[in-house]
């Protein structure tokens, strides 16, 4: 016995509703094709066909959207320190590296989004490099309650000299969990 399910399903909609749905789908399809054409044209204007022939989808995606996997050591390689603040030997910097080493890939993406506004690592690394700056709260008693913050235009991470690893880790975890969405290409 043949099922009349499609016919019965269509009966619940008016002709006007079906017409609007069809027009909407057709318009969406045309817009997607136009966007695809514009993107391909733009890419060909920047790169020659010869260069593009060496790229596969994965490599092109990494060039446009950044690396999909993040190594915390890549973040640590090139780091700058603001004057009168942290240096490579500062305890808080060592704690930060330990925190980053323990993060999952998802949390490393959140960290990058927090610091740079973009959740993926550019293929050629962070530019400008990560800048670590010491925050000095007005009341020294509030150091362990102060949250880290960032200036994404400069890849600058600002945090106080926390008194313990535990306090620092909990403040960073809170900041990463509450990171908003940044500006990036998806």
PyMOL commands that set and color helices and strands:
alter all, ss='L'
color gray80, all
select helices_A, chain A and resi 5-11+15-46+49-53+57-65+72-77+91-102+105-116+140-145+152-154+165-177
alter helices_A, ss='H'
color red, helices_A
select strands_A, chain A and resi 79-81+130-135+149-151+156-160
alter strands_A, ss='S'
color yellow, strands_A
deselect
rebuild
show_as cartoon
